[in-house]
């Protein structure tokens, strides 16, 4: 089956679930997406469109209370995605922390983290440190391969959560906002999103390169200051 057809079927499946179960589906799918790629982009964009009241018989309900289409429904969807993704990210961090590299090397295929991806992520952490967590949360594809390496690197949970939460919120609120603005035309954004992937990735790489240059420059300056004058 062609890749485009498979992606189309996955998108249809996840949007159907979101349409049927609203913010509960958004929460659960984003929880999984934090470790396993689970089509978070169409989930959040479609969820935003549902929040706007774009589809008949698809409402945002929270514990029996229907949220009015508009701002309250949008905030509900975006928060469900943010909380789900943050909790899932903590779960991935715990897998890396307690399972360690040996577990990931043995069972990585279940988590879509092979040895090559793990080594690459470890290289990112070694070079850019904490910035990888924040920027990784808003980078397509990379987002799902940050949590486990962060645990393996034994990043403290508090610092990891502080870096994960704002990145997750930015991603979820932005995508839900796009869906809210486009309404029933949400698929226009979804179809063009793979072009945005490249733009976001390029911006993140530029930002990380800038941080790396600043870190290198400050390190050289400290060494020069510590060296005795000849």
C-alpha positions in Angstrom: 0.0 0.0 0.0 1.4 3.5 -0.9 2.7 5.6 2.0 0.3 8.4 1.2 -2.6 6.0 1.4 -1.4 4.7 4.7 -1.0 8.2 6.1 -4.4 9.1 4.9 -6.0 6.1 6.6 -4.2 6.9 9.9 -5.3 10.5 9.7 -8.9 9.4 9.1 -8.8 7.0 12.0 -7.4 9.5 14.5 -9.7 12.3 13.5 -12.7 10.0 13.7 -11.6 9.1 17.3 -11.2 12.8 18.2 -14.6 13.5 16.7 -16.2 10.8 18.7 -14.4 11.3 22.0 -13.2 14.9 22.0 -10.6 16.0 24.5 -10.4 12.5 26.0 -9.0 11.2 22.7 -6.7 14.2 22.4 -5.3 13.5 25.8 -4.7 9.8 25.2 -3.3 10.2 21.7 -0.9 12.9 22.8 0.2 10.8 25.8 1.2 8.1 23.4 2.7 10.5 20.9 5.2 11.7 23.4 7.1 8.4 23.0 5.6 6.8 19.8 4.8 9.0 16.8 0.9 9.0 16.8 -0.1 11.7 14.3 -0.2 14.5 16.8 -0.4 17.2 14.1 -3.8 16.2 12.6 -5.1 15.4 16.1 -4.4 18.9 17.5 -5.5 20.7 14.3 -8.7 18.7 14.0 -9.3 19.1 17.7 -9.1 22.8 17.2 -11.6 22.6 14.4 -14.0 20.6 16.6 -13.6 23.3 19.3 -14.6 25.9 16.8 -17.9 24.0 16.2 -17.0 23.2 12.6 -18.6 19.8 12.5 -22.2 18.9 13.3 -22.7 16.5 16.3 -19.0 16.8 17.4 -18.8 18.6 20.7 -16.1 19.1 23.4 -17.4 17.5 26.6 -15.6 17.4 29.9 -17.0 15.1 32.6 -20.5 15.5 31.2 -20.3 19.3 30.8 -20.4 20.5 27.2 -17.9 23.3 26.5 -19.3 26.0 24.3 -17.7 26.1 20.8 -15.2 28.9 20.8 -12.6 30.0 23.3 -13.5 27.6 26.2 -13.6 24.6 23.9 -10.3 25.6 22.3 -8.6 26.0 25.7 -10.0 22.6 26.8 -8.6 20.8 23.7 -5.2 22.5 23.9 -4.9 21.8 27.6 -5.8 18.2 27.1 -3.1 17.8 24.5 -0.5 19.7 26.6 -1.2 17.7 29.8 -1.3 14.4 27.9 1.9 15.1 26.1 3.7 16.2 29.2 2.7 13.1 31.2 3.7 10.9 28.3 7.0 12.6 28.1 7.6 12.0 31.8 6.7 8.3 31.1 9.3 8.2 28.3 11.9 9.8 30.6 11.2 7.1 33.2 11.7 4.4 30.7 15.1 5.8 29.8 16.0 6.4 33.4 15.1 3.1 34.9 15.5 0.9 31.8 18.8 2.5 30.7 20.6 2.0 27.5 20.6 -1.8 27.7 16.8 -2.0 27.8 16.4 0.4 24.9 19.0 -1.5 22.8 17.1 -4.7 23.5 13.5 -3.4 23.2 14.0 -0.2 21.2 12.2 -1.5 18.1 9.0 -1.5 20.2 9.6 2.2 20.9 10.9 3.1 17.5 14.2 4.0 19.0 17.0 2.1 17.3 20.7 2.3 18.2 21.4 4.9 15.5 18.6 7.2 16.8 19.8 6.8 20.3 23.4 7.6 19.5 22.2 10.7 17.5 20.1 11.9 20.4 22.9 11.3 22.9 25.1 13.4 20.6 22.5 16.2 20.7 22.4 16.2 24.5 26.2 16.2 24.7 26.5 19.1 22.4 23.5 21.3 23.3 22.4 20.0 26.7 19.0 21.2 28.0 18.1 23.1 24.8 17.5 19.8 23.1 14.4 19.1 25.3 12.8 22.5 24.8 13.5 22.8 21.0 12.8 19.1 20.5 9.3 19.6 21.7 8.4 21.9 18.9 10.3 20.0 16.1 8.3 17.6 13.9 9.4 14.0 14.1 12.2 14.8 16.6 9.6 15.4 19.3 9.0 11.7 19.9 12.6 10.8 20.3 13.6 13.2 23.1 12.0 11.7 26.2 13.8 8.3 26.5 17.3 9.7 25.8 16.7 12.4 28.4 16.1 9.7 30.9 19.2 7.8 29.9 21.2 11.0 30.3 19.7 11.1 33.8 18.4 14.6 33.4 16.7 15.7 36.7 12.9 15.3 36.5 12.2 18.8 37.7 14.4 20.4 35.1 13.2 18.1 32.4 9.5 18.9 33.2 10.2 22.6 33.3 11.7 22.4 29.8 9.0 20.0 28.5 5.9 21.8 29.6 6.3 25.1 27.7 7.4 23.4 24.5 4.5 21.0 24.7 2.1 23.9 25.4 3.4 25.9 22.5 3.0 23.0 20.1 -0.5 22.1 21.3 -1.9 25.6 21.6 -0.5 26.6 18.2 -1.8 23.6 16.3 -5.2 23.7 18.0 -5.3 27.5 17.2 -4.7 26.7 13.5 -7.6 24.2 13.5 -9.8 26.7 15.4 -9.1 29.4 12.8 -9.6 27.2 9.8 -12.6 25.2 11.0 -13.9 22.8 8.4 -11.0 23.7 6.1 -8.4 22.3 8.6 -7.2 19.8 5.9 -5.6 22.6 3.9 -3.1 23.1 6.7 -2.7 19.3 7.2 -1.9 18.8 3.5 0.7 21.5 3.5 2.2 20.7 6.9 5.1 18.6 5.6 6.4 21.8 4.0 6.2 23.5 7.4 8.2 20.5 8.8 11.3 21.7 6.9 10.9 25.3 7.9 10.5 24.4 11.6 13.4 22.0 11.5 15.7 24.6 9.8 14.7 27.2 12.4 15.5 24.9 15.3 18.8 23.8 13.8 19.8 27.5 13.4 18.8 28.2 17.0 20.8 25.2 18.3 23.8 26.2 16.2 23.7 29.7 17.6 23.5 28.3 21.1 26.4 26.0 20.4 28.5 28.9 19.1 27.7 31.0 22.2 28.6 28.1 24.5 31.9 27.5 22.6 32.7 31.2 22.6 32.1 31.6 26.4 34.1 28.4 27.0 37.1 29.8 25.1 36.8 33.1 27.0 36.8 31.4 30.3 39.9 29.4 29.4 41.6 32.5 28.3 40.8 34.2 31.6 42.0 31.2 33.6 45.3 30.9 31.7 48.2 32.7 33.4 49.7 35.7 31.6 53.0 34.7 29.9 
